[in-house]
């Protein structure tokens, strides 16, 4: 029987031997060779318990369909549903940046590699900026709270690789917040503006995903690319019921209205979406996960 820790080590081996992505600043042809992802001296990250978080296709379709009901660009235009389709080799190279960030800080022995995905707006389409993170914890129990460490480096995905975001790319985060509109009731004609607040009443600027969840979706479905989907949901906050923007994951083979794939007990994400995203706000400084 394959244990969760053995499964993670297999993921790391696959990622370590994948093609290494080349990265450079936007508009710059110079490329940077990345180091191997994993070596015997590296610390193995904590193994997260993701078994209870796959999302069935019917529920996922409802979430994605809700995007056009609850969110709009300038109250007039529907959002693009598909955000991005990312190559597995590019993710392997980008994951190295999170691991390197942890090694540079060496805060604690317990860590998880992750990425913060920021919403932006470009040519009236929702796009993403990616920021590598190291999630570190001093907790020893099964459920751990991880502090978020970053180096404020942002990337965009272009031509099957991650490249350093330009100043213009960063400005598109502000463009998103200025132009995205929300309505709390799908039957209402009234939209509201983006709310900036660090509490749960503030609208989501970004979501935090772990690379382990990326791996689980792709390995369970034998996929070479990961799809990121816009979706919307309503959540009860201290200010009442509020619409929220988030991201779903799936293998690139999934298409809307054709998602009914068989479920596997050994591979819990087979034929399933994933939505274990931590919204920021409120989960900007720390996140919690159950571990093995």
Residue frames relative to the residue before (quaternion, step in Angstrom):
aa qw qx qy qz dx dy dz
X 1.0000 0.0000 0.0000 0.0000 0.00 0.00 0.00
X 0.3585 -0.7369 0.5337 0.2088 3.58 -0.87 0.96
X 0.2995 -0.7651 0.5458 0.1642 3.59 -0.71 1.08
X 0.6579 -0.5075 0.3627 0.4220 3.61 -1.22 0.38
X 0.6596 0.5043 -0.3310 0.4485 3.61 0.93 -0.78
X 0.6337 0.5119 -0.3364 0.4725 3.58 1.02 -0.73
X 0.6178 0.5482 -0.3379 0.4512 3.56 1.07 -0.79
X 0.6605 0.4998 -0.3119 0.4656 3.59 0.91 -0.88
X 0.6477 0.5124 -0.3304 0.4568 3.58 0.94 -0.84
X 0.6147 0.5291 -0.3441 0.4731 3.57 1.10 -0.67
X 0.6169 0.5388 -0.3402 0.4619 3.58 1.03 -0.83
X 0.6775 0.5063 -0.2952 0.4445 3.56 0.86 -1.02
X 0.6383 0.5230 -0.3295 0.4589 3.57 1.01 -0.78
X 0.6493 0.5135 -0.3178 0.4624 3.57 0.95 -0.90
X 0.6861 0.4831 -0.2883 0.4613 3.56 0.90 -0.93
X 0.6482 0.5358 -0.3225 0.4345 3.58 1.02 -0.79
X 0.7413 0.4002 -0.2219 0.4910 3.56 1.06 -0.69
X 0.4729 0.6668 -0.4454 0.3652 3.58 1.29 0.06
X 0.6451 -0.4967 0.3954 0.4252 3.54 -1.27 0.26
X 0.3762 -0.7320 0.5250 0.2169 3.57 -0.92 0.91
X 0.4157 -0.7226 0.5013 0.2316 3.52 -0.85 1.04
X 0.3268 -0.7092 0.5855 0.2177 3.58 -1.18 0.57
X 0.0935 -0.8063 0.5839 0.0139 3.55 -0.91 0.95
X 0.0991 0.7704 -0.6270 0.0592 3.53 -1.19 0.64
X 0.6260 -0.5298 0.3892 0.4194 3.55 -1.21 0.21
X 0.6349 -0.5519 0.3772 0.3874 3.54 -1.19 0.65
X 0.8112 0.2136 -0.1815 0.5132 3.56 -0.85 1.00
X 0.6432 0.4930 -0.3125 0.4956 3.60 1.27 -0.01
X 0.3415 -0.7737 0.5004 0.1852 3.57 -0.70 1.08
X 0.5239 0.6362 -0.4261 0.3730 3.60 1.20 -0.27
X 0.2008 -0.7986 0.5618 0.0792 3.58 -0.88 0.98
X 0.2820 -0.7486 0.5826 0.1437 3.52 -1.22 0.62
X 0.3096 -0.7489 0.5572 0.1814 3.57 -0.74 1.06
X 0.2922 -0.7710 0.5446 0.1537 3.55 -0.83 1.01
X 0.5164 -0.6326 0.4844 0.3140 3.54 -1.21 0.57
X 0.6468 -0.4927 0.3833 0.4382 3.62 -1.19 0.30
X 0.5732 -0.6393 0.4061 0.3126 3.55 -1.07 0.79
X 0.8404 0.1172 0.0326 0.5281 3.54 0.83 -0.99
X 0.0294 0.7705 -0.6368 0.0051 3.56 -1.09 0.72
X 0.6970 -0.4883 0.3111 0.4230 3.57 -1.22 0.30
X 0.6846 0.4999 -0.2897 0.4443 3.58 1.13 -0.61
X 0.5317 0.6451 -0.4074 0.3676 3.59 1.25 -0.25
X 0.4811 -0.6290 0.5266 0.3092 3.54 -1.24 0.56
X 0.3641 -0.7076 0.5574 0.2367 3.58 -0.92 0.91
X 0.4103 -0.7249 0.4898 0.2576 3.56 -0.77 0.98
X 0.6562 -0.5061 0.3859 0.4054 3.55 -1.28 0.42
X 0.3704 -0.7084 0.5568 0.2257 3.56 -1.14 0.70
X 0.2766 -0.7863 0.5355 0.1355 3.57 -0.59 1.17
X 0.4027 -0.6769 0.5626 0.2513 3.53 -1.17 0.68
X 0.0040 -0.8350 0.5471 -0.0587 3.58 -0.11 1.32
X 0.4163 0.7768 -0.4182 0.2198 3.57 1.29 -0.14
X 0.7271 0.4273 -0.2473 0.4770 3.60 1.10 -0.56
X 0.6653 0.5701 -0.2830 0.3902 3.59 1.23 0.04
X 0.4058 0.6774 -0.5263 0.3154 3.67 1.07 0.27
X 0.2586 -0.7676 0.5722 0.1287 3.56 -1.12 0.69
X 0.4459 -0.7150 0.4783 0.2473 3.56 -0.71 1.12
X 0.6324 -0.5868 0.3571 0.3579 3.54 -1.15 0.66
X 0.6295 0.5368 -0.3492 0.4401 3.63 0.98 -0.74
X 0.6676 0.4872 -0.2943 0.4801 3.57 0.93 -0.92
X 0.6461 0.5264 -0.3197 0.4508 3.56 0.97 -0.87
X 0.6427 0.5203 -0.3248 0.4591 3.59 0.94 -0.82
X 0.6434 0.5196 -0.3247 0.4589 3.58 0.99 -0.83
X 0.6366 0.5227 -0.3242 0.4652 3.59 1.00 -0.85
X 0.6898 0.4774 -0.2884 0.4617 3.58 0.83 -0.98
X 0.6433 0.5183 -0.3219 0.4625 3.58 0.99 -0.81
X 0.6265 0.5600 -0.3355 0.4258 3.59 1.10 -0.66
X 0.4887 0.6807 -0.4310 0.3347 3.57 1.21 -0.39
X 0.7195 0.4396 -0.2588 0.4713 3.59 0.84 -0.95
X 0.6387 0.5317 -0.3245 0.4518 3.58 1.22 -0.42
X 0.7944 0.3359 -0.1448 0.4850 3.58 1.00 -0.80
X 0.7762 0.2805 -0.1447 0.5458 3.60 1.15 -0.55
X 0.0297 0.7883 -0.6137 0.0326 3.53 -1.20 0.58
X 0.3743 -0.6660 0.5851 0.2721 3.53 -1.28 0.41
X 0.8429 -0.0878 -0.0086 0.5309 3.54 -0.55 1.26
X 0.6136 -0.6106 0.3212 0.3840 3.57 1.13 0.77
X 0.7111 0.4555 -0.2542 0.4714 3.59 1.23 0.07
X 0.7931 0.3104 -0.1391 0.5053 3.60 1.01 -0.71
X 0.4349 -0.6923 0.5143 0.2590 3.57 -0.95 0.90
X 0.5191 -0.6372 0.4775 0.3106 3.53 -1.21 0.54
X 0.5071 -0.5763 0.5342 0.3542 3.55 -1.24 0.50
X 0.4136 -0.7410 0.4701 0.2428 3.61 -0.82 0.93
X 0.7352 0.3509 -0.2110 0.5402 3.59 0.94 -0.87
X 0.2853 -0.7870 0.5304 0.1340 3.55 -0.71 1.13
X 0.7936 -0.1506 0.2030 0.5535 3.53 0.69 -1.15
X 0.1180 -0.7330 0.6571 0.1304 3.55 -1.32 0.37
X 0.1289 -0.8503 0.5101 -0.0109 3.54 -0.32 1.36
X 0.4473 -0.6988 0.5012 0.2459 3.55 -0.92 0.98
X 0.5630 -0.6385 0.4136 0.3229 3.58 -1.01 0.86
X 0.6364 0.5248 -0.3381 0.4531 3.61 1.01 -0.71
X 0.6311 0.5204 -0.3328 0.4691 3.59 1.06 -0.72
X 0.6385 0.5141 -0.3232 0.4729 3.58 1.03 -0.77
X 0.6243 0.5426 -0.3424 0.4457 3.58 1.02 -0.77
X 0.6719 0.4844 -0.2973 0.4747 3.56 0.93 -0.83
X 0.6689 0.4985 -0.3073 0.4579 3.56 0.97 -0.83
X 0.6002 0.5673 -0.3601 0.4338 3.58 1.08 -0.66
X 0.5632 0.6039 -0.3817 0.4152 3.56 1.11 -0.63
X 0.6331 0.5482 -0.3387 0.4289 3.58 1.02 -0.77
X 0.6394 0.5039 -0.3266 0.4802 3.60 1.05 -0.69
X 0.6580 0.5014 -0.3131 0.4665 3.58 0.94 -0.84
X 0.6496 0.5137 -0.3132 0.4648 3.56 1.00 -0.83
X 0.6131 0.5497 -0.3388 0.4551 3.57 1.09 -0.72
X 0.6498 0.5038 -0.3139 0.4748 3.58 0.99 -0.82
X 0.6742 0.4994 -0.3035 0.4516 3.59 0.87 -0.91
X 0.6350 0.5390 -0.3289 0.4451 3.59 1.09 -0.70
X 0.7376 0.3951 -0.2222 0.5005 3.58 1.04 -0.78
X 0.0452 -0.8379 0.5377 0.0822 3.58 1.01 -0.88
X 0.1018 0.8347 -0.5310 0.1048 3.55 0.83 1.03
X 0.7973 -0.0836 0.1191 0.5858 3.56 0.74 -1.05
X 0.6007 -0.5521 0.4240 0.3932 3.55 -1.27 0.19
X 0.6950 0.4493 -0.2713 0.4914 3.58 1.08 -0.71
X 0.2201 0.7748 -0.5692 0.1650 3.56 -0.67 1.06
X 0.1524 -0.7397 0.6478 0.0996 3.51 -1.39 0.36
X 0.3651 -0.7160 0.5479 0.2320 3.58 -0.94 0.86
X 0.0351 0.8125 -0.5737 0.0975 3.56 -0.89 0.96
X 0.2241 -0.7438 0.6091 0.1595 3.52 -1.37 0.08
X 0.2768 -0.7202 0.6109 0.1773 3.54 -1.10 0.75
X 0.1666 -0.7993 0.5752 0.0508 3.56 -0.65 1.18
X 0.1793 -0.8117 0.5532 0.0542 3.56 -0.49 1.26
X 0.4065 -0.6865 0.5473 0.2529 3.55 -1.07 0.80
X 0.0348 0.7748 -0.6308 0.0239 3.56 -1.04 0.82
X 0.3037 -0.7391 0.5724 0.1841 3.57 -1.29 0.19
X 0.0898 0.7865 -0.6015 0.1073 3.56 -0.75 1.12
X 0.8389 -0.0529 -0.0139 0.5415 3.57 -0.71 1.12
X 0.6737 -0.5372 0.2668 0.4318 3.53 0.97 1.02
X 0.6197 0.4859 -0.3667 0.4953 3.57 1.16 0.59
X 0.4651 -0.6522 0.5197 0.2969 3.55 -1.10 0.74
X 0.0267 -0.7881 0.6142 -0.0302 3.54 -0.84 1.05
X 0.3920 -0.7264 0.5217 0.2155 3.58 -1.31 0.09
X 0.1351 -0.7016 0.6865 0.1347 3.49 -1.36 0.52
X 0.2457 -0.7965 0.5465 0.0804 3.55 -1.02 0.88
X 0.0684 -0.7954 0.6022 -0.0109 3.54 -0.90 1.06
X 0.3526 -0.7497 0.5127 0.2255 3.64 -0.54 1.09
X 0.1147 -0.7984 0.5905 0.0272 3.55 -1.07 0.85
X 0.1834 -0.7016 0.6647 0.1797 3.50 -1.36 0.35
X 0.1687 -0.7775 0.6011 0.0756 3.57 -0.70 1.13
X 0.0282 -0.8363 0.5448 -0.0554 3.59 -0.49 1.22
X 0.0401 -0.8100 0.5845 -0.0264 3.55 -1.02 0.88
X 0.2888 -0.7289 0.5950 0.1768 3.52 -1.21 0.67
X 0.4654 0.6893 -0.4400 0.3386 3.60 1.28 -0.02
X 0.2827 -0.7750 0.5470 0.1424 3.55 -1.16 0.65
X 0.5655 0.6146 -0.3854 0.3924 3.62 1.21 -0.19
X 0.7069 -0.4449 0.3382 0.4336 3.54 -1.35 0.01
X 0.7350 0.2964 -0.1933 0.5784 3.59 1.04 -0.75
X 0.0534 -0.8278 0.5574 -0.0341 3.56 -0.57 1.19
X 0.2879 -0.7045 0.6190 0.1941 3.51 -1.23 0.64
X 0.1605 -0.8061 0.5679 0.0433 3.54 -0.69 1.16
X 0.3326 -0.7160 0.5783 0.2057 3.56 -0.94 0.91
X 0.4067 -0.7249 0.5135 0.2131 3.55 -1.05 0.84
X 0.0353 -0.7768 0.6287 -0.0062 3.57 -0.84 1.05
X 0.0274 0.7992 -0.5949 0.0822 3.55 -0.96 0.94
X 0.2991 -0.7438 0.5591 0.2114 3.57 -1.28 0.19
X 0.4941 -0.7077 0.3964 0.3127 3.56 1.27 0.52
X 0.4435 0.6317 -0.5007 0.3918 3.55 0.91 0.98
X 0.1333 -0.8157 0.5626 0.0162 3.55 -0.73 1.12
X 0.1232 -0.7918 0.5974 0.0305 3.54 -1.12 0.77
X 0.2164 -0.7127 0.6397 0.1896 3.51 -1.33 0.36
X 0.3962 -0.6875 0.5503 0.2600 3.57 -1.25 0.43
X 0.1579 0.7897 -0.5681 0.1695 3.55 -0.62 1.17
X 0.8481 0.0155 -0.0454 0.5277 3.57 -0.91 0.96
X 0.6913 -0.5287 0.2600 0.4182 3.55 0.90 1.08
X 0.7158 0.3336 -0.2923 0.5392 3.59 1.06 0.67
X 0.4525 -0.6497 0.5375 0.2902 3.53 -1.31 0.40
X 0.0411 -0.7902 0.6114 -0.0096 3.57 -0.82 1.04
X 0.6183 -0.5680 0.3954 0.3724 3.55 -1.16 0.64
X 0.4473 -0.7032 0.4892 0.2571 3.56 -0.89 0.98
X 0.3940 -0.7044 0.5430 0.2318 3.54 -1.06 0.80
X 0.6818 -0.4457 0.3670 0.4492 3.56 -1.32 0.08
X 0.6279 0.5357 -0.3265 0.4605 3.56 1.07 -0.75
X 0.6285 0.5282 -0.3290 0.4666 3.60 1.02 -0.80
X 0.6592 0.5139 -0.3102 0.4530 3.59 0.93 -0.89
X 0.6303 0.5522 -0.3305 0.4342 3.57 1.06 -0.71
X 0.5987 0.5837 -0.3552 0.4181 3.57 1.21 -0.45
X 0.5147 0.5937 -0.4252 0.4492 3.60 1.27 -0.19
X 0.6632 0.4836 -0.2913 0.4914 3.56 0.96 -0.89
X 0.6216 0.5445 -0.3447 0.4454 3.60 0.99 -0.77
X 0.6132 0.5376 -0.3438 0.4655 3.59 1.04 -0.75
X 0.7128 0.4700 -0.2716 0.4441 3.57 0.75 -1.03
X 0.6682 0.4939 -0.3014 0.4677 3.58 1.14 -0.55
X 0.7839 0.3698 -0.1672 0.4700 3.60 1.08 -0.60
X 0.5823 0.5688 -0.3937 0.4271 3.62 1.15 -0.35
X 0.1013 -0.7939 0.5989 0.0287 3.57 -0.98 0.87
X 0.2185 -0.7844 0.5756 0.0753 3.54 -1.14 0.77
X 0.0336 -0.7443 0.6595 0.0999 3.51 -1.28 0.44
X 0.4411 -0.7316 0.4669 0.2283 3.52 -0.91 0.99
X 0.7555 0.2658 -0.1489 0.5801 3.57 1.21 -0.53
X 0.4535 -0.7175 0.4514 0.2752 3.62 -0.61 1.06
X 0.6757 0.4938 -0.2945 0.4614 3.60 1.16 -0.57
X 0.5745 0.6138 -0.3738 0.3918 3.57 1.25 -0.26
X 0.3594 -0.7066 0.5621 0.2357 3.56 -1.23 0.47
X 0.5939 0.5899 -0.3438 0.4256 3.56 1.33 -0.12
X 0.1275 -0.7738 0.6185 0.0505 3.55 -0.90 1.02
X 0.2382 -0.7484 0.5977 0.1609 3.55 -1.21 0.48
X 0.5582 -0.6050 0.4610 0.3314 3.55 -1.33 0.35
X 0.6483 -0.4839 0.4253 0.4058 3.52 -1.38 0.20
X 0.2300 -0.7760 0.5771 0.1093 3.59 -0.91 0.98
X 0.2063 -0.7702 0.5946 0.1035 3.56 -0.77 1.08
X 0.3180 0.7077 -0.5698 0.2709 3.56 -0.55 1.22
X 0.4428 -0.7235 0.4668 0.2501 3.60 -0.92 0.86
X 0.5981 0.5549 -0.3629 0.4501 3.59 1.27 -0.19
X 0.7153 -0.4372 0.3108 0.4479 3.58 -1.27 -0.12
X 0.5728 0.5834 -0.3857 0.4275 3.61 1.26 -0.10
X 0.5945 0.5777 -0.3586 0.4293 3.58 1.24 -0.33
X 0.4937 -0.6505 0.4875 0.3090 3.57 -1.14 0.62
X 0.5884 -0.6245 0.4068 0.3135 3.52 -1.21 0.70
X 0.2425 -0.7676 0.5806 0.1215 3.56 -0.80 1.07
X 0.7975 -0.0189 0.0903 0.5962 3.56 1.14 -0.74
X 0.2335 -0.7402 0.6043 0.1802 3.55 -1.33 0.19
X 0.3181 -0.7337 0.5729 0.1795 3.54 -1.19 0.64
X 0.0229 -0.7789 0.6264 -0.0202 3.55 -0.82 1.08
X 0.3714 -0.6979 0.5585 0.2512 3.57 -1.14 0.61
X 0.5610 -0.5946 0.4533 0.3555 3.55 -1.19 0.52
X 0.5603 0.5994 -0.3960 0.4123 3.59 1.16 -0.46
X 0.6611 0.4819 -0.3233 0.4755 3.58 1.01 -0.70
X 0.5739 0.5524 -0.3725 0.4762 3.59 1.10 -0.64
X 0.6680 0.5169 -0.2908 0.4494 3.57 0.85 -1.06
X 0.6725 0.5286 -0.3058 0.4181 3.55 0.83 -1.03
X 0.6563 0.5051 -0.3119 0.4657 3.58 0.95 -0.85
X 0.7228 0.4505 -0.2662 0.4513 3.59 0.80 -0.97
X 0.6809 0.4812 -0.3050 0.4603 3.60 0.86 -0.88
X 0.6483 0.5300 -0.3249 0.4395 3.61 0.94 -0.84
X 0.7750 0.3235 -0.1615 0.5183 3.58 1.10 -0.69
X 0.4076 -0.7335 0.4526 0.3016 3.59 1.32 0.22
X 0.3428 0.7609 -0.4705 0.2868 3.54 1.02 0.88
X 0.3246 -0.7340 0.5661 0.1881 3.54 -1.20 0.61
X 0.7572 0.2445 -0.1648 0.5828 3.56 1.30 -0.17
X 0.2928 -0.7422 0.5850 0.1456 3.52 -1.20 0.70
X 0.2361 -0.7724 0.5755 0.1282 3.58 -0.83 1.01
X 0.1670 -0.7478 0.6362 0.0906 3.55 -1.10 0.83
X 0.1171 -0.8118 0.5720 0.0092 3.56 -0.76 1.13
X 0.4397 -0.6242 0.5719 0.2998 3.55 -1.19 0.63
X 0.1573 0.7690 -0.6189 0.0309 3.54 -1.14 0.59
X 0.2425 -0.7674 0.5817 0.1178 3.53 -1.26 0.52
X 0.0033 0.7782 -0.6278 0.0169 3.53 -1.18 0.61
X 0.3756 -0.7007 0.5507 0.2543 3.56 -1.28 0.23
X 0.0819 -0.8094 0.5810 -0.0245 3.52 -0.91 1.01
X 0.4216 -0.6835 0.5370 0.2583 3.54 -1.08 0.78
X 0.0474 -0.7918 0.6087 -0.0175 3.57 -0.77 1.09
X 0.6941 -0.4436 0.3447 0.4500 3.56 -1.30 -0.05
X 0.6902 0.4303 -0.2758 0.5122 3.60 1.26 -0.27
X 0.6871 -0.4473 0.2797 0.4995 3.57 1.29 0.16
X 0.7291 -0.4001 0.3089 0.4613 3.57 -1.30 -0.27
X 0.0070 0.8107 -0.5824 0.0594 3.55 -0.76 1.11
X 0.4320 -0.6672 0.5425 0.2719 3.56 -1.14 0.70
X 0.1079 -0.8052 0.5829 0.0178 3.54 -1.03 0.87
X 0.3378 -0.7223 0.5777 0.1746 3.55 -1.21 0.68
X 0.1041 0.7984 -0.5872 0.0838 3.60 -0.90 0.85
X 0.4277 -0.6863 0.5359 0.2427 3.57 -1.37 -0.13
X 0.1944 -0.7459 0.6277 0.1089 3.55 -1.06 0.88
X 0.2843 -0.7393 0.5869 0.1674 3.55 -1.24 0.60
X 0.1232 0.7629 -0.6329 0.0474 3.55 -1.20 0.58
X 0.5652 -0.5231 0.4697 0.4315 3.60 -1.25 0.13
X 0.6006 -0.6117 0.3717 0.3564 3.58 -1.08 0.62
X 0.5642 0.6154 -0.3845 0.3938 3.60 1.23 -0.27
X 0.5794 0.5930 -0.3780 0.4121 3.60 1.22 -0.33
X 0.0137 -0.7567 0.6535 0.0090 3.52 -1.11 0.81
X 0.5952 -0.5808 0.4062 0.3787 3.58 -1.05 0.67
X 0.8195 0.2058 -0.2104 0.4918 3.55 -1.14 0.85
X 0.7342 0.2874 -0.2314 0.5698 3.58 1.23 0.33
X 0.3653 0.7835 -0.4144 0.2845 3.52 0.97 0.95
X 0.5147 0.6870 -0.4053 0.3145 3.60 1.21 -0.02
X 0.1134 0.8074 -0.5566 0.1594 3.50 0.20 1.37
X 0.5803 -0.6079 0.4012 0.3643 3.62 -1.08 0.58
X 0.3812 -0.7107 0.5478 0.2225 3.53 -1.15 0.68
X 0.1910 -0.7690 0.6015 0.1014 3.54 -1.09 0.77
X 0.4475 -0.6887 0.4968 0.2803 3.59 -0.92 0.88
X 0.6828 0.4780 -0.2940 0.4678 3.59 0.94 -0.83
X 0.7600 0.2302 -0.1287 0.5940 3.58 1.12 -0.68
X 0.2054 -0.8570 0.4550 0.1281 3.59 0.33 1.24
X 0.7024 0.4493 -0.2879 0.4711 3.62 1.12 -0.41
X 0.4095 0.7028 -0.4917 0.3108 3.61 1.23 0.14
X 0.8351 0.0839 -0.0996 0.5345 3.56 -0.74 1.07
X 0.6623 0.4905 -0.2967 0.4824 3.57 1.20 0.38
X 0.4399 -0.6321 0.5666 0.2930 3.51 -1.35 0.41
X 0.2422 -0.7334 0.6051 0.1932 3.56 -1.36 0.05
X 0.0121 0.8179 -0.5744 0.0303 3.56 -0.98 0.81
X 0.3184 0.7429 -0.5263 0.2640 3.58 1.01 0.78
X 0.2236 0.7772 -0.5448 0.2215 3.55 0.74 1.12
X 0.2842 -0.7285 0.5975 0.1776 3.54 -1.10 0.74
X 0.2886 -0.7921 0.5097 0.1718 3.62 -0.40 1.17
X 0.1147 -0.7616 0.6352 0.0573 3.55 -1.11 0.80
X 0.4745 -0.3513 -0.7790 0.2109 1.52 -1.11 2.27
X 0.6117 -0.0601 -0.7526 -0.2362 1.49 -2.49 0.50
X 0.6382 0.5603 -0.3411 0.4031 3.65 1.16 -0.42
X 0.1938 0.8043 -0.5317 0.1811 3.57 0.44 1.25
X 0.7606 0.3789 -0.1945 0.4901 3.58 0.96 -0.85
X 0.8037 0.0152 0.0069 0.5948 3.59 1.14 -0.54
X 0.1142 -0.7646 0.6313 0.0618 3.55 -1.27 0.55
X 0.2706 -0.7640 0.5659 0.1511 3.58 -1.20 0.51
X 0.0144 -0.7859 0.6180 -0.0153 3.54 -1.09 0.82
X 0.3879 -0.6487 0.5922 0.2793 3.51 -1.29 0.46
X 0.1307 -0.8063 0.5755 0.0405 3.56 -0.89 0.97
X 0.5285 -0.5931 0.4926 0.3553 3.54 -1.32 0.22
